[in-house]
């Protein structure tokens, strides 16, 4: 009886291993593939964000330069207006 139980348990173990091991391996391959895709997506997203940050920084520098120019012109205009005789 004990040998029958051992052989039944052994047979059950073989069936489970035959069914589950290939499925587990396929799952692992699928997860590895998904992980690789996610890493690629994150990498491209990171590059895109960096590019947008650089574009925003450039736009801010340009805006700052224009504002400085406008302030300079305003100061010059105020100086010229101060020199003009009042009518």
C-alpha positions, 0 to 999 in steps of 0.5 A: 500500500505504501509503495502504491501511495508513493507511485501514485504521488510520483505519478501525480508529481510527474503530471504536475511537472509536465503540465506546469513547468512548460507553462511557468517557463512560457510565463517567465519568457513573457514577463521578460519580454514585457520587462524589455518592452517597458524598459525601451518605452521608459527609455524613449519617454525619458529621452522625449522628456529631456528634449522637451526640457531642453526646448523649454529652457531654450524658450525661457532663455529667449523670452528672458532675452526679449524681456531684457531688450524690452526693458532696455528700450523702455529705459532709453525711451524714458530717458529720451522723454525726460530730455524732451522739453515740455510743451 
